[in-house]
Amino acid sequence: MGRSNRRSQQVMAPILAASAAALLTGCHTTDPQRCVDEQGRIVDAKFCQGLQPGQTAVGDLNNNGGHYDNGIFYPHIYRYYYGGSGGGFGSFVSGGGYMPTPGHSYSVGSGTSRGGFGSSFSGGEGGHGGGGGE
């Protein structure tokens, strides 16, 4: 190999590495973070406001967060569901989990981004779930 070929390889290697790093960080996608009830149905994000990963909120009479059956109030349980798929309010989520995957970014319907670099989220249950009962 000639001397000029070695020089161009020495110059090209760092450029290729920098380009690959820029592409990987520039093509970052944000996964959805949805508020769901105990059955995995998508509900208004206000029911999960202020919740951290793994926390749940109990519905009450003031926010229409439950139902009566034979005079007994049964509250809904709300929590965030990370990633996966699902439609609008009332549809069921699937393919994600109840804990965020470390290193991923999540976006609540309002456009608030949570997670990603500098995030305090931890846990290994990302991708786990797929419905209620967990």
Backbone as a chain_set.jsonl record, in Angstrom:
{"seq": "MGRSNRRSQQVMAPILAASAAALLTGCHTTDPQRCVDEQGRIVDAKFCQGLQPGQTAVGDLNNNGGHYDNGIFYPHIYRYYYGGSGGGFGSFVSGGGYMPTPGHSYSVGSGTSRGGFGSSFSGGEGGHGGGGGE", "coords": {"N": [[0.849, -1.171, 0.0], [0.527, 2.204, -0.804], [2.025, 5.25, 0.443], [0.26, 7.475, 0.392], [-2.249, 6.258, 0.366], [-2.404, 5.178, 2.95], [-2.455, 7.51, 4.457], [-4.895, 8.647, 3.653], [-6.634, 6.716, 4.614], [-6.17, 6.996, 7.338], [-7.195, 9.507, 7.771], [-9.843, 9.216, 6.932], [-11.017, 7.295, 8.659], [-11.553, 8.504, 11.316], [-13.385, 10.435, 10.45], [-15.469, 8.908, 9.373], [-16.283, 7.563, 11.712], [-17.163, 9.729, 13.296], [-19.243, 10.645, 11.684], [-20.979, 8.448, 11.753], [-21.659, 8.444, 14.484], [-22.971, 10.916, 14.653], [-25.146, 10.429, 12.969], [-26.468, 8.38, 14.366], [-27.238, 9.652, 16.777], [-28.724, 11.731, 15.771], [-30.922, 10.56, 14.594], [-32.709, 9.83, 16.485], [-35.611, 8.495, 17.929], [-38.728, 9.205, 19.543], [-40.602, 7.479, 21.876], [-44.064, 6.704, 22.626], [-45.67, 7.747, 25.675], [-48.173, 6.787, 27.604], [-51.095, 7.397, 29.551], [-52.789, 4.976, 31.353], [-55.572, 2.913, 32.42], [-56.411, 0.404, 34.95], [-56.992, -1.735, 33.327], [-55.518, -1.418, 31.079], [-56.436, 0.435, 29.26], [-56.341, 3.387, 27.329], [-56.374, 6.548, 28.81], [-57.189, 9.964, 29.732], [-54.318, 12.019, 30.107], [-54.252, 13.563, 32.404], [-54.941, 12.039, 34.598], [-52.644, 10.729, 35.302], [-50.884, 12.641, 35.987], [-47.911, 13.904, 37.336], [-46.946, 11.444, 38.167], [-44.318, 9.151, 38.781], [-42.142, 6.733, 37.144], [-43.443, 3.482, 37.57], [-45.119, 4.197, 39.663], [-48.514, 4.461, 40.866], [-51.789, 5.919, 40.538], [-54.762, 6.521, 42.308], [-58.082, 6.679, 41.348], [-60.805, 8.979, 42.092], [-63.998, 10.11, 43.424], [-64.27, 12.788, 42.691], [-62.941, 13.128, 40.266], [-64.15, 11.519, 38.42], [-63.117, 8.97, 38.587], [-63.703, 6.177, 38.767], [-66.178, 3.621, 39.47], [-69.517, 2.779, 40.57], [-70.833, -0.123, 42.099], [-73.455, -1.907, 43.186], [-73.7, -0.076, 45.316], [-71.101, 0.198, 46.193], [-68.043, 1.865, 45.84], [-65.704, 1.556, 43.306], [-62.534, 2.317, 42.643], [-60.639, 3.506, 39.797], [-57.374, 2.514, 38.764], [-54.517, 4.206, 37.89], [-51.698, 4.508, 35.691], [-48.545, 5.036, 33.995], [-47.845, 3.901, 30.672], [-45.316, 2.702, 28.686], [-44.023, 3.153, 25.452], [-44.775, 0.842, 22.747], [-47.968, 0.202, 21.163], [-51.134, 1.753, 20.415], [-54.368, 3.263, 20.202], [-56.573, 5.995, 20.371], [-58.243, 7.567, 23.209], [-59.69, 5.164, 25.338], [-58.941, 2.958, 23.838], [-56.945, -0.063, 23.82], [-53.608, -0.65, 25.021], [-50.552, -2.131, 23.776], [-47.581, -4.149, 23.442], [-45.639, -2.645, 24.757], [-44.504, -1.469, 27.936], [-44.791, -1.208, 31.562], [-42.732, 0.077, 32.762], [-40.173, 2.399, 31.927], [-37.799, 1.938, 29.271], [-34.39, 2.018, 29.857], [-32.433, 4.673, 28.535], [-34.137, 5.296, 26.457], [-36.341, 7.759, 25.023], [-39.391, 9.298, 25.965], [-42.647, 10.485, 25.171], [-45.329, 12.313, 26.347], [-48.765, 12.78, 25.505], [-49.101, 15.573, 25.473], [-46.8, 16.539, 24.48], [-44.692, 16.736, 26.157], [-41.486, 15.745, 26.888], [-40.008, 12.936, 28.34], [-37.451, 11.184, 29.991], [-34.659, 9.512, 28.362], [-31.384, 10.906, 27.683], [-29.648, 11.755, 30.632], [-31.693, 11.087, 32.247], [-33.432, 9.984, 35.169], [-34.634, 7.61, 35.232], [-34.842, 4.142, 35.845], [-34.569, 0.629, 35.569], [-35.563, -2.651, 34.576], [-37.774, -3.518, 33.147], [-38.713, -2.74, 30.714], [-40.53, -3.13, 27.726], [-42.006, -5.128, 28.735], [-45.098, -6.465, 29.556], [-48.296, -5.685, 28.277], [-50.937, -5.476, 28.693], [-53.627, -5.491, 31.085], [-53.51, -6.45, 34.562], [-51.0, -6.598, 35.586]], "CA": [[0.0, 0.0, 0.0], [1.317, 3.42, -0.889], [1.98, 6.17, 1.574], [-0.932, 8.327, 0.31], [-3.405, 5.449, 0.75], [-2.434, 5.095, 4.41], [-2.875, 8.818, 4.977], [-6.327, 8.856, 3.445], [-7.331, 5.828, 5.545], [-6.044, 7.578, 8.673], [-8.085, 10.665, 7.818], [-11.224, 8.785, 6.722], [-11.55, 6.531, 9.792], [-12.228, 9.366, 12.301], [-14.532, 11.107, 9.822], [-16.552, 7.926, 9.325], [-16.761, 7.338, 13.081], [-17.919, 10.917, 13.705], [-20.482, 10.661, 10.898], [-21.854, 7.407, 12.29], [-22.165, 8.918, 15.777], [-23.936, 11.986, 14.384], [-26.347, 9.811, 12.422], [-27.171, 7.642, 15.412], [-27.88, 10.565, 17.728], [-29.657, 12.582, 15.04], [-32.087, 9.79, 14.162], [-33.343, 9.335, 17.701], [-37.064, 8.609, 17.935], [-39.362, 9.292, 20.85], [-41.703, 6.535, 22.019], [-45.183, 7.284, 23.374], [-45.905, 7.484, 27.096], [-49.62, 6.976, 27.715], [-51.743, 7.111, 30.826], [-53.756, 3.895, 31.17], [-56.233, 2.44, 33.636], [-55.994, -0.924, 35.4], [-57.219, -2.715, 32.265], [-54.668, -1.099, 29.933], [-57.134, 1.345, 28.343], [-55.786, 4.741, 27.318], [-57.226, 7.572, 29.419], [-56.613, 11.309, 29.721], [-53.037, 12.113, 30.826], [-54.417, 14.255, 33.69], [-55.044, 11.047, 35.667], [-51.285, 10.276, 35.645], [-50.047, 13.819, 36.193], [-47.002, 13.868, 38.47], [-46.5, 10.094, 38.508], [-42.994, 8.676, 38.385], [-42.222, 5.35, 36.648], [-43.782, 2.471, 38.56], [-46.132, 4.677, 40.604], [-49.906, 4.433, 40.431], [-52.698, 6.894, 41.14], [-56.095, 5.971, 42.524], [-59.148, 7.608, 40.991], [-61.754, 9.295, 43.154], [-65.301, 10.605, 42.976], [-64.169, 14.134, 42.129], [-62.406, 13.156, 38.902], [-64.79, 10.453, 37.659], [-62.086, 7.95, 38.537], [-64.146, 4.869, 39.216], [-67.59, 3.337, 39.236], [-70.26, 2.158, 41.663], [-71.492, -1.399, 41.841], [-74.202, -2.26, 44.395], [-73.429, 0.888, 46.367], [-69.676, 0.221, 46.548], [-67.23, 2.588, 44.859], [-64.485, 0.874, 42.859], [-61.721, 3.319, 41.938], [-59.707, 3.091, 38.747], [-55.954, 2.651, 39.085], [-53.87, 4.78, 36.71], [-50.236, 4.516, 35.622], [-48.033, 5.252, 32.645], [-47.455, 2.77, 29.829], [-44.221, 3.223, 27.868], [-43.79, 2.516, 24.155], [-45.849, 0.006, 22.235], [-48.947, 0.815, 20.269], [-52.477, 1.969, 20.927], [-55.029, 4.365, 19.511], [-57.008, 7.107, 21.203], [-58.863, 7.262, 24.496], [-60.545, 3.983, 25.362], [-58.335, 1.8, 23.17], [-55.995, -0.797, 24.649], [-52.197, -0.578, 24.646], [-49.863, -3.421, 23.671], [-46.23, -4.117, 22.91], [-44.744, -1.799, 25.547], [-44.389, -1.924, 29.312], [-45.13, -0.265, 32.621], [-41.504, 0.762, 33.171], [-39.455, 2.873, 30.741], [-36.537, 1.289, 28.923], [-33.289, 2.974, 30.026], [-31.844, 5.196, 27.309], [-35.177, 5.697, 25.511], [-37.09, 8.977, 25.344], [-40.835, 9.098, 25.892], [-43.393, 11.721, 25.02], [-46.734, 12.305, 26.737], [-49.573, 13.402, 24.469], [-48.975, 17.022, 25.466], [-45.525, 16.888, 23.875], [-43.654, 16.768, 27.175], [-40.565, 14.629, 26.715], [-39.479, 12.421, 29.595], [-36.52, 10.08, 29.78], [-33.531, 9.8, 27.487], [-30.117, 11.239, 28.325], [-29.777, 12.487, 31.879], [-32.894, 10.663, 32.926], [-33.223, 9.222, 36.392], [-35.377, 6.362, 35.128], [-34.059, 2.918, 35.826], [-35.417, -0.546, 35.669], [-35.362, -3.561, 33.472], [-39.017, -4.109, 32.707], [-39.146, -2.198, 29.438], [-40.941, -4.16, 26.792], [-42.749, -6.133, 29.472], [-46.474, -6.039, 29.758], [-49.161, -6.036, 27.176], [-52.322, -5.455, 29.101], [-53.851, -5.33, 32.506], [-53.212, -7.564, 35.424], [-49.637, -6.575, 36.094]], "C": [[0.891, 1.228, 0.0], [1.097, 4.316, 0.307], [0.714, 7.03, 1.547], [-2.198, 7.553, 0.666], [-3.531, 5.348, 2.265], [-2.908, 6.405, 5.02], [-4.376, 8.999, 4.799], [-7.136, 7.918, 4.336], [-7.291, 6.394, 6.963], [-6.97, 8.775, 8.836], [-9.54, 10.219, 7.749], [-11.818, 8.066, 7.94], [-12.209, 7.428, 10.839], [-13.45, 10.08, 11.724], [-15.717, 10.157, 9.755], [-17.136, 7.672, 10.713], [-17.607, 8.511, 13.564], [-19.247, 10.992, 12.962], [-21.471, 9.633, 11.426], [-22.457, 7.841, 13.618], [-23.217, 10.004, 15.586], [-25.236, 11.417, 13.844], [-27.15, 9.106, 13.506], [-27.871, 8.564, 16.398], [-28.907, 11.443, 17.038], [-30.93, 11.871, 14.642], [-32.851, 9.216, 15.348], [-34.857, 9.531, 17.622], [-37.565, 8.654, 19.375], [-40.544, 8.336, 20.868], [-42.829, 7.177, 22.825], [-45.195, 6.849, 24.836], [-47.369, 7.81, 27.323], [-50.097, 6.665, 29.129], [-52.813, 6.049, 30.565], [-54.406, 3.547, 32.507], [-55.78, 1.013, 33.945], [-56.193, -2.009, 34.346], [-56.368, -2.445, 31.022], [-55.354, -0.252, 28.88], [-56.544, 2.735, 28.465], [-56.818, 5.721, 27.861], [-56.508, 8.917, 29.33], [-55.361, 11.358, 30.598], [-53.172, 12.802, 32.181], [-54.496, 13.269, 34.855], [-53.67, 10.552, 36.128], [-50.351, 11.436, 35.961], [-49.215, 13.693, 37.469], [-46.493, 12.487, 38.854], [-45.095, 9.826, 37.986], [-43.148, 7.241, 37.87], [-42.487, 4.363, 37.783], [-44.828, 2.9, 39.568], [-47.522, 4.541, 39.999], [-50.675, 5.541, 41.137], [-54.071, 6.244, 41.232], [-57.119, 7.037, 42.184], [-60.07, 7.867, 42.166], [-63.043, 9.842, 42.56], [-65.205, 11.944, 42.269], [-63.667, 14.154, 40.692], [-62.984, 12.047, 38.029], [-63.839, 9.261, 37.521], [-62.497, 6.6, 39.066], [-65.611, 4.661, 38.888], [-68.204, 2.697, 40.487], [-70.846, 0.834, 41.196], [-72.131, -1.83, 43.155], [-73.844, -1.373, 45.576], [-71.978, 0.96, 46.814], [-68.907, 0.92, 45.437], [-65.951, 1.81, 44.577], [-63.649, 1.868, 42.066], [-60.9, 2.693, 40.812], [-58.289, 3.301, 39.268], [-55.265, 3.113, 37.806], [-52.354, 4.689, 36.828], [-49.823, 4.74, 34.173], [-47.668, 3.93, 31.984], [-46.48, 3.322, 28.804], [-44.055, 2.426, 26.581], [-45.003, 1.741, 23.683], [-46.787, 0.764, 21.326], [-50.292, 0.91, 20.963], [-53.07, 3.166, 20.216], [-55.341, 5.509, 20.454], [-57.6, 6.634, 22.516], [-59.784, 6.049, 24.373], [-59.964, 2.768, 24.669], [-57.285, 1.177, 24.084], [-54.579, -0.665, 24.107], [-51.635, -1.996, 24.531], [-48.446, -3.19, 23.171], [-45.241, -3.242, 23.653], [-44.625, -2.35, 26.951], [-44.697, -0.827, 30.307], [-43.915, 0.424, 33.227], [-40.781, 1.213, 31.912], [-38.17, 2.074, 30.517], [-35.424, 2.314, 29.077], [-32.697, 3.382, 28.676], [-32.855, 5.603, 26.259], [-35.802, 7.012, 25.968], [-38.565, 8.702, 25.129], [-41.531, 10.444, 25.851], [-44.845, 11.506, 25.411], [-47.496, 13.04, 25.643], [-49.44, 14.907, 24.372], [-47.683, 17.474, 24.81], [-44.401, 16.985, 24.876], [-42.776, 15.543, 27.015], [-40.001, 14.222, 28.062], [-38.55, 11.261, 29.276], [-35.375, 10.495, 28.891], [-32.286, 10.128, 28.275], [-30.356, 12.07, 29.577], [-30.994, 12.087, 32.684], [-32.555, 9.892, 34.194], [-33.99, 7.911, 36.355], [-34.42, 5.193, 35.175], [-35.031, 1.765, 35.945], [-35.258, -1.401, 34.445], [-36.632, -4.172, 32.949], [-39.51, -3.539, 31.392], [-39.476, -3.32, 28.481], [-41.746, -5.263, 27.456], [-44.174, -5.64, 29.64], [-47.319, -6.494, 28.599], [-50.606, -6.092, 27.605], [-52.429, -5.306, 30.599], [-53.381, -6.54, 33.283], [-51.79, -7.585, 35.943], [-49.511, -5.747, 37.325]], "O": [[1.889, 1.284, 0.718], [0.14, 4.171, 1.068], [0.144, 7.289, 2.607], [-3.134, 8.134, 1.215], [-4.635, 5.424, 2.805], [-3.671, 6.409, 5.985], [-5.054, 9.462, 5.716], [-8.224, 8.288, 4.776], [-8.267, 6.284, 7.704], [-7.475, 9.023, 9.931], [-10.388, 10.785, 8.439], [-13.006, 8.219, 8.221], [-13.342, 7.147, 11.23], [-14.433, 10.303, 12.43], [-16.846, 10.551, 10.046], [-18.354, 7.575, 10.866], [-18.655, 8.308, 14.176], [-20.266, 11.362, 13.546], [-22.665, 9.914, 11.536], [-23.646, 7.628, 13.854], [-24.237, 10.014, 16.275], [-26.316, 11.874, 14.219], [-28.374, 9.224, 13.555], [-28.994, 8.279, 16.812], [-29.876, 11.862, 17.671], [-31.936, 12.529, 14.375], [-33.56, 8.219, 15.212], [-35.327, 10.618, 17.284], [-36.893, 8.193, 20.298], [-41.393, 8.376, 19.977], [-42.586, 8.088, 23.617], [-44.786, 5.74, 25.181], [-47.77, 8.972, 27.245], [-49.565, 5.785, 29.805], [-53.641, 6.202, 29.666], [-53.869, 3.842, 33.574], [-54.885, 0.48, 33.29], [-55.619, -3.092, 34.461], [-56.481, -3.159, 30.026], [-54.914, -0.215, 27.731], [-56.276, 3.21, 29.569], [-57.975, 5.729, 27.439], [-55.356, 8.988, 28.902], [-55.345, 10.805, 31.698], [-52.297, 12.645, 33.033], [-54.153, 13.622, 35.983], [-53.546, 10.014, 37.228], [-49.157, 11.233, 36.179], [-49.745, 13.411, 38.544], [-45.686, 12.366, 39.776], [-44.742, 10.232, 36.879], [-44.166, 6.6, 38.128], [-41.833, 4.408, 38.825], [-45.381, 2.053, 40.269], [-47.685, 4.51, 38.779], [-50.266, 6.033, 42.188], [-54.484, 5.507, 40.336], [-57.037, 8.164, 42.671], [-60.12, 7.086, 43.116], [-63.16, 10.015, 41.347], [-65.973, 12.214, 41.345], [-63.941, 15.108, 39.964], [-62.387, 11.672, 37.02], [-63.769, 8.627, 36.467], [-61.714, 5.939, 39.749], [-66.208, 5.423, 38.128], [-67.5, 2.151, 41.337], [-71.291, 0.693, 40.058], [-71.428, -2.089, 44.132], [-73.701, -1.851, 46.701], [-71.657, 1.716, 47.731], [-69.083, 0.62, 44.256], [-65.212, 1.452, 45.494], [-64.008, 2.227, 40.944], [-60.522, 1.523, 40.865], [-58.046, 4.165, 40.11], [-55.41, 2.484, 36.758], [-51.797, 4.782, 37.922], [-50.636, 4.647, 33.254], [-47.245, 2.978, 32.64], [-46.782, 4.304, 28.125], [-43.96, 1.199, 26.6], [-46.119, 1.954, 24.158], [-46.452, 1.821, 20.791], [-50.55, 0.238, 21.962], [-52.335, 3.997, 19.682], [-54.492, 5.939, 21.234], [-57.48, 5.467, 22.89], [-60.555, 5.932, 23.42], [-60.439, 1.653, 24.883], [-56.797, 1.822, 25.012], [-54.369, -0.58, 22.897], [-52.173, -2.938, 25.114], [-48.149, -2.166, 22.555], [-44.099, -3.109, 23.215], [-44.643, -3.566, 27.145], [-44.844, 0.339, 29.94], [-44.058, 1.266, 34.114], [-40.771, 0.484, 30.919], [-37.544, 1.601, 31.465], [-35.504, 3.389, 28.481], [-32.488, 2.547, 27.795], [-32.477, 6.204, 25.254], [-35.791, 7.335, 27.156], [-38.944, 7.964, 24.22], [-41.056, 11.421, 26.43], [-45.516, 10.624, 24.875], [-46.909, 13.849, 24.924], [-49.643, 15.473, 23.297], [-47.485, 18.671, 24.603], [-43.266, 17.285, 24.503], [-43.276, 14.418, 27.008], [-39.564, 15.072, 28.839], [-38.834, 10.452, 28.393], [-35.139, 11.685, 28.684], [-32.136, 9.683, 29.413], [-31.179, 12.986, 29.572], [-31.287, 12.703, 33.709], [-31.519, 9.233, 34.277], [-33.999, 7.173, 37.341], [-33.325, 5.244, 34.616], [-36.173, 1.93, 36.373], [-34.858, -0.915, 33.386], [-36.59, -5.249, 32.355], [-40.636, -3.832, 30.988], [-38.785, -4.337, 28.433], [-42.127, -6.232, 26.8], [-44.382, -4.446, 29.856], [-47.088, -7.552, 28.014], [-51.425, -6.709, 26.924], [-51.448, -5.03, 31.289], [-52.913, -7.525, 32.713], [-51.413, -8.503, 36.671], [-48.418, -5.627, 37.878]]}, "num_chains": 1, "name": "protein.A"}
